[in-house]
């Protein structure tokens, strides 16, 4: 007789539905890379533990997919704290923030992703909460308005952003535990991450396959794990091993070239070269021409193109480099450098 909780035959296993969560490091030794941040956090967390006080507020910034959320989860686990997560766009009104803060317990960690998208009124209420542990609530309007101050339990705010330039200086200065930039990963680090992920997924990954994924991963663990899962699917369906050949074919189907450029990357560079003679072209112009959001271009495409030296940002606009021309097969005008001076 089958158990009441037994899954029907052919039903998806619960573990298989949340692979991204499964691949996220659960202990510090599994978190590869970002050594300078890990060393600083080790000192900060050890000192807080000895003082029997929650760690000070922390801000992580950098391109998407580098591990900002994972660091928040690891800090919560290291301090045995309850992690409560939200995001900047989800906190629309002061009342939303007040509800979150008043429901915190002593020692809790509040993680706010995309904190650059908080509106200014909410941000100003956050200042005294971070600095003094109080929540100022204004009741009424006009001359009869009065302020009530509520004491908050000691808590740690961990925030993440992909666009630190949009954070106000007063907010940045209140992250007394530190403001840390996550750097792009090296290919050897990405390969280590891939072998760990392959072991969790239960698939044998060959060295050639790992090298091929790492070379196209945009120096980003999230992208590397995504490519690994798609290559695993291809190898499974084609009944092949997860080696260099299978990975190349899987990524060809995804339109990812040998240096990790996707079709939108190539489209943006090609448009810049063909329509705007290589630039300079303003961000709003490029966004209109490519039908992409300006934020998507700045946060998703540009960091990698800048890292590879395929794009330059100047006061006059974006410029496609000689390397971009050569990679896409365009002839680089000999007089171009002089015209930009």
C-alpha positions in Angstrom: 0.0 0.0 0.0 1.5 3.4 -1.0 2.2 6.0 1.6 0.0 9.1 1.9 3.0 11.3 1.0 4.4 9.1 -1.7 4.8 11.0 -5.1 3.0 9.5 -8.1 5.2 7.7 -10.6 6.7 10.2 -13.0 6.1 13.2 -10.8 9.1 15.6 -10.5 11.2 15.2 -7.4 11.1 18.2 -5.2 14.9 18.5 -5.0 15.0 18.8 -8.8 12.6 21.7 -8.9 14.9 24.1 -7.0 18.3 23.4 -8.5 19.5 27.0 -8.1 18.9 26.8 -4.4 20.5 23.4 -4.3 23.7 24.6 -6.0 24.1 27.6 -3.7 27.0 27.1 -1.2 25.7 26.3 2.3 29.0 26.5 4.2 32.0 28.9 3.8 34.4 26.3 2.5 32.1 25.7 -0.5 32.1 29.4 -1.4 34.8 29.8 -4.0 36.4 33.1 -4.8 36.0 36.6 -3.4 38.8 35.9 -0.9 39.3 39.6 0.2 35.6 39.8 1.2 35.6 36.4 3.0 38.7 37.5 5.1 37.0 40.8 6.1 33.8 39.0 7.0 35.6 36.4 9.1 37.1 39.2 11.2 33.8 41.1 11.4 31.7 38.0 12.4 34.2 36.7 14.9 34.4 40.1 16.6 30.6 40.4 16.8 30.3 36.8 18.1 32.8 37.6 20.9 30.9 40.8 21.8 27.6 38.8 21.7 26.2 41.5 19.4 24.7 41.3 15.9 27.2 42.2 13.1 27.2 45.7 11.8 25.3 46.6 8.6 26.8 45.4 5.3 26.5 46.4 1.6 27.6 44.2 -1.3 27.7 45.5 -4.8 28.7 44.3 -8.2 27.3 42.8 -11.5 24.4 40.3 -11.2 25.2 36.6 -10.5 28.4 37.0 -8.5 27.1 35.7 -5.1 25.7 38.7 -3.2 22.6 36.9 -2.0 24.7 33.8 -1.2 26.9 35.8 1.1 23.8 37.0 3.0 22.6 33.4 3.5 26.1 32.3 4.6 26.3 35.2 7.2 22.9 34.2 8.6 24.0 30.6 8.9 27.3 31.6 10.5 25.6 33.8 13.1 22.7 31.3 13.6 20.4 34.2 12.8 17.0 34.3 11.1 17.2 35.7 7.6 14.3 37.8 6.3 14.6 38.8 2.6 12.9 41.5 0.6 13.8 43.8 -2.3 13.8 47.5 -3.0 10.9 47.5 -5.4 8.8 45.5 -2.9 9.0 48.2 -0.3 6.8 50.8 -1.9 5.6 52.8 1.1 7.0 53.7 4.5 4.3 51.4 6.0 5.8 48.4 4.2 9.2 49.1 5.8 7.7 49.7 9.2 5.8 46.4 9.0 9.1 44.5 8.2 11.2 46.3 10.9 8.6 45.8 13.7 8.4 42.1 12.9 12.1 41.6 13.4 13.4 39.7 16.4 16.7 40.4 18.2 19.6 39.3 16.1 17.7 38.9 12.9 19.2 39.7 9.5 17.2 41.8 7.1 18.4 41.3 3.5 17.3 44.0 1.0 18.2 43.2 -2.6 18.2 46.0 -5.3 18.4 48.5 -2.5 19.1 51.2 -5.1 15.4 51.0 -6.0 14.1 52.2 -2.6 12.3 55.5 -2.8 13.6 58.5 -0.9 10.9 58.6 1.7 11.4 54.9 2.7 15.2 55.5 2.7 14.9 58.4 5.2 13.0 56.2 7.6 15.7 53.6 7.3 18.4 56.0 8.5 17.5 56.1 12.2 16.6 52.4 12.2 20.2 51.6 11.0 21.9 54.2 13.2 19.9 54.3 16.4 17.7 51.2 16.3 14.5 53.4 16.3 11.6 53.8 13.9 10.1 57.2 13.6 6.5 57.2 12.6 4.7 60.5 11.8 1.0 60.5 12.7 -1.3 63.1 11.1 -0.5 66.0 8.8 0.3 69.7 9.0 0.8 71.6 12.2 -0.9 68.9 14.3 1.4 66.1 13.1 3.4 64.3 15.7 6.2 61.8 15.7 6.2 58.5 17.6 9.4 56.7 18.2 9.4 52.9 18.4 12.4 51.0 19.7 13.6 48.2 17.4 15.4 45.1 18.4 19.1 44.9 17.5 19.4 43.7 13.9 21.7 43.5 10.9 20.9 45.0 7.5 22.6 43.4 4.6 21.9 45.1 1.3 22.9 44.3 -2.3 22.9 46.4 -5.4 24.1 46.2 -9.0 24.2 50.0 -9.3 26.0 51.6 -6.3 26.1 54.9 -8.1 22.4 55.3 -7.6 22.7 55.0 -3.8 22.8 58.2 -1.9 25.9 59.1 0.1 24.0 59.2 3.4 22.7 55.7 2.9 26.1 54.3 1.8 27.8 55.9 4.9 25.4 54.0 7.3 26.8 50.6 6.3 29.3 50.6 9.2 30.3 47.0 8.8 31.7 47.7 5.3 30.9 48.3 1.7 32.3 45.4 -0.5 32.6 45.1 -4.2 32.3 41.6 -5.7 34.8 41.1 -8.5 34.4 38.9 -11.6 35.7 35.3 -11.1 38.7 33.8 -12.8 38.3 30.8 -15.1 40.1 28.4 -12.6 37.6 29.5 -9.9 34.7 29.0 -12.3 36.0 25.5 -13.1 36.1 24.7 -9.3 32.5 25.9 -9.0 31.4 23.8 -12.0 33.0 20.5 -10.7 31.2 21.1 -7.3 27.9 21.8 -9.1 28.3 18.7 -11.4 28.9 16.6 -8.3 25.7 17.9 -6.7 23.7 17.3 -9.9 25.2 13.8 -10.1 26.7 14.2 -13.6 30.3 13.4 -14.5 31.8 16.5 -15.9 35.0 16.1 -18.0 37.9 18.6 -17.7 37.4 19.7 -21.4 33.7 20.4 -20.8 34.5 22.4 -17.6 37.1 24.5 -19.4 34.7 25.2 -22.3 31.9 26.4 -20.0 34.3 28.5 -17.9 35.7 30.2 -21.0 32.1 31.3 -21.9 30.7 31.9 -18.5 31.1 35.7 -18.4 33.2 35.1 -15.3 30.0 34.6 -13.4 29.0 31.6 -11.3 25.2 31.9 -12.1 25.9 31.9 -15.8 28.3 29.0 -15.5 25.8 26.9 -13.6 23.1 27.8 -16.2 25.3 26.6 -19.0 26.2 23.5 -17.0 22.5 22.5 -16.6 21.8 23.1 -20.3 24.9 21.1 -21.4 23.8 18.3 -19.0 20.3 18.3 -20.7 22.0 18.1 -24.1 24.3 15.3 -23.1 21.4 13.4 -21.6 19.2 13.6 -24.6 22.0 12.9 -27.1 23.3 10.0 -25.0 26.8 11.6 -24.9 29.3 12.3 -22.2 29.5 15.8 -20.7 32.8 16.7 -22.4 34.1 19.4 -24.7 32.1 18.3 -27.8 28.8 18.1 -26.0 29.3 21.5 -24.3 30.3 23.2 -27.5 27.2 21.9 -29.3 24.9 22.8 -26.4 26.2 26.3 -26.2 26.0 26.7 -30.0 22.3 25.9 -29.7 22.1 28.7 -27.1 23.8 31.1 -29.5 26.7 31.6 -27.1 30.0 32.2 -29.0 33.5 31.1 -28.0 34.1 34.2 -25.7 30.7 34.0 -24.1 28.8 36.6 -26.1 25.1 36.0 -26.5 22.9 37.1 -29.4 21.8 40.3 -27.6 25.5 41.2 -26.9 26.4 40.7 -30.6 23.3 42.6 -31.7 24.1 45.6 -29.6 27.7 45.7 -30.8 26.7 45.2 -34.4 24.1 47.9 -34.2 26.7 50.3 -32.7 29.1 49.6 -35.5 26.6 49.5 -38.4 24.1 52.3 -37.5 26.4 54.6 -35.5 29.8 54.0 -37.2 31.1 52.5 -34.0 30.0 55.4 -31.8 30.0 57.4 -29.7 26.3 56.8 -29.1 24.3 57.6 -26.0 22.8 55.0 -23.7 19.2 56.1 -24.5 19.9 56.0 -28.2 21.3 52.4 -27.9 18.4 51.4 -25.8 15.9 52.7 -28.3 17.8 51.1 -31.2 18.0 47.6 -29.5 14.5 47.7 -27.8 16.2 47.1 -24.5 15.8 48.8 -21.2 18.6 51.2 -20.3 19.0 49.4 -16.9 19.4 46.0 -18.7 22.1 47.4 -20.9 24.0 48.9 -18.0 23.6 46.0 -15.6 23.6 42.9 -17.8 25.4 43.6 -21.1 27.9 46.4 -20.5 30.0 45.0 -17.5 31.1 42.0 -19.5 31.7 43.9 -22.8 33.8 46.4 -20.8 35.7 43.6 -19.1 36.5 42.0 -22.4 37.6 45.4 -23.9 34.9 45.3 -26.6 33.2 48.5 -25.5 34.3 51.8 -24.1 32.3 54.3 -22.1 33.2 57.9 -22.7 31.6 61.3 -21.7 30.4 61.4 -25.3 28.8 57.9 -25.3 29.5 54.3 -25.9 32.2 53.3 -28.5 32.9 49.9 -30.1 36.6 49.1 -29.9 38.9 47.7 -32.6 38.6 44.3 -30.7 34.8 44.4 -31.2 35.1 45.1 -34.9 37.6 42.1 -35.3 35.5 39.7 -33.2 32.3 40.4 -35.3 34.2 40.3 -38.6 33.9 44.0 -39.5 36.8 46.0 -41.1 38.2 48.5 -38.6 38.5 52.0 -40.3 42.1 53.0 -40.3 41.2 56.7 -39.7 38.8 55.9 -36.9 41.2 56.6 -34.0 42.0 60.0 -35.3 38.4 60.9 -35.7 37.7 60.1 -32.0 40.5 62.4 -30.8 
